[in-house]
Amino acid sequence: MMIFTRGGAAVRECSRLRGILLAGAALNVMVCAGAMAQEASSAGDVETILITGSRPVNANGMITVQEAPKSASSVTQEFIKDQPAAANPFQLINLAPGVNSNGRDATGTGRGAISVRGFQSNQIGLILDGVPVNDSGTFNVYPQEYIDAENLSQVYIMQGAGDADTPNVGETGGNIGMVIQKPSDDFHVMVQQGLGDNSLRREFVRVDTGDIGFRTKAFISYSNAAVDVWRGEGTTKRQHVDASIAHDIGDSSRIALSAFYNTAETYSYQALNKAQLAQYGYDFNFATAYAPTAPAVNGTVQNDNNGPLLTQRSNYYKLATNPFENLVVSVKGNFALTDNIRLDVQPYLWYGFGGGGTAGYFSETNAAQFGVAGQKFTGVDLNGDGDKLDTKLFYNPFAQQQMRPGFLTRGKWTYGHNELVMGFQYEIGKLREWKPLLSVDAYGNPVSLWPDLYNEHVVRADGSVVRTQDQKTTTEVVRPFVVDTLNLFDDKLALSVGLQHSQINRSGINYLPVSLRTAGNAVAPTRPELDQGKFVPSAGAVYHIDDSNQVFVSATQTFRATDNSALYTPGVNLSTIQPETTVDLEAGYRYGGPWFISSFTIFNTNYSNRQQSLFDVTANTTVSKNIGGVIIKGMEAEVGTKPIDGFSAYLSAAYTQSHLKNDIYVGLANGTTVPLPTAGKQLTDTPEWLVSSLLRYERDNYFAQIQGKYTAHRFSSLTNDEEVPSFYTFDVAAGYTLPESLTGRFNTRLVLSVTNLFDKRYLGGINFGNNAQPYNGVAANLPSYQPAPPRFISAKMTVTY
């Protein structure tokens, strides 16, 4: 075995160049599309309504009258505009009923977590301007990446289940949609500067062209943000571009091209168990100091492995980064073919590249680490000192490159009192995942923060590169659907039935040598395949009692394909894996009157084959495991008032009961697999009560508001032997718009925000464990937690021309 360097510039610069080229290419296409547009007769404003029948009647942007036959909530730009600078979509809907959102930092630039009615974030569909953006392999979501809040017209959530035509295959729960603020009819420029604690600095600019001829208009925006992590060391940096160009074809037809580009380098927050929190404190994070390594000397032992686990070199903060870039491009065409037939088409592309930082030690004589166990192996000189006595630290990030082109089409035929919608979704995702070995210098600096193909130094005797994970997954999605809606009694009653068939075909290639994909006597296959499909029906009804009152009922089955980790896990029998499904039943009442808007929903969700990431003692790794059946039931309510003498208010509440039906076999005692007592236990990270409120006063040019949220206790282990206490949080904001007599045509607004007003110390995100205490000979598998950020003060000034 030998070592060599494959020269080349750091991938960070290559990545930025690639990002500029990709964004430039997208904007090029947009300009060309506008230039090629042909003048036609005037058209109405046609836009796909993502929440069916949603009316633009709201209470300060916090609650909107919905008309879908299922639970739904949304916030609009009227509410969004006064949120803190850099807020992400999960933070924007945090007050909605049933939503439990926990960010790792207060700004929204770091990764956040969300659960709704017990559905975790990778069980909830996320849609950006009609494009599904869940990870194609794991269905994970990253709310900080997709769009700047200033470009959102609304964020909506369907708490229980999406519609039959919802473009997602990773959701057994509801879905969250981000709807963009379309280009303005007039020329506008918006410039915003945000400042805050932890050296937050964020600049945002958006330019709307107005009509540039041929009934074509466009916008482009750019933001640049940087903020220090609130515990430990490191500065998160994010740059983002959103752009859209729309052409009004005429005769109620239009076409729009949109692009969303993001590049970021974030520093991680370390999850800690309760014993570590007690020992190291609430503010502990990855190590801020790195003990320089000794020079490599022939004939002597150099061992980079030093100290306790949380303070050793491998836990250094510069080795715990998450650089990532992604681009979403889509073309939306809405065409009126006849007076009663419409066709919507939307081709799209999702591209992503980056990774998550980890580090590990590699011994020069450990054949298993290099994938040559059982072969003749005399060791390898990793540090170039001429001997094979040492243990060297490598930056070992989880890396991925993802390319997902797809196509959505939807036809609608309206005849008499009937509306028939038929459509089709096709997507082919290519996901490359690997964990390279990148060198670290004597002071803890990796050769590149980005996964760099040009700096993988260690190869085997046969020339193959040493990686600790190395796989490629192709995921094909084929999803036809049909929805029929019948309107009766002068449109007071709407009955709808839907059917879709979701077919997900996964095929993989595992490039690891056999010894690196073996656990015990089990070996992961070289070319795994997993095909899953199911017919998924839905039905619903809405009855308008009068102009203000309505009732609804719905029954929806959902389907979630197994994530791709199962393809590469030793010992998993792919032929027996069942996809996760649910049956979601809802009934509710809504009121939309002159002074307030309200809704009330009861729900019951019956899971089958719920998939959950568990630590499997036998395989000695975390795997996606079927935990059987789960029952979730409860009720949700929200009410919002319109301004009365300057005051408006919002209140939401959710009560959720959950329990597992089965004991789970994940424990190993004396060589025998035994069940853990989970039957009848509550789901993890699923509080029984969530209560949110907001009170706002607005008069003339100024406003002030306070909002609060109560989160009941949450269990953090499947056996319910460890929990997180309940907590309250409060946020306040105030703002002032300068008089027009001072600013002229430059509308200037100042907003000051304080999150976690009383500096509450509590635990936010949960990495749940199987059992926090030993049970019947089964060792403990401890949960860990993300401490919630402390009080955070920020301000922003927005100037609009």
Helices and strands as residue ranges (DSSP letters): E 2-3, H 11-36, E 73-76, H 77-80, H 89-92, E 99-103, E 112-116, E 119-120, G 121-123, E 125-128, E 131-132, G 149-151, E 152-158, E 175-180, E 187-196, E 200-209, E 216-228, E 235-250, E 253-267, H 274-280, G 309-311, G 313-315, G 317-319, E 321-336, E 341-356, E 359-363, G 368-370, E 391-395, E 398-415, E 418-436, E 438-439, G 453-455, E 458-459, E 467-488, E 493-510, G 514-517, E 518-519, E 522-523, E 529-544, E 549-560, G 564-568, G 574-576, E 580-592, E 596-608, E 611-616, E 621-626, E 630-641, E 647-660, E 664-669, E 672-676, E 689-699, E 702-711, E 714-715, E 723-724, E 727-737, H 740-743, E 747-755, E 763-767, E 784-787, E 792-800
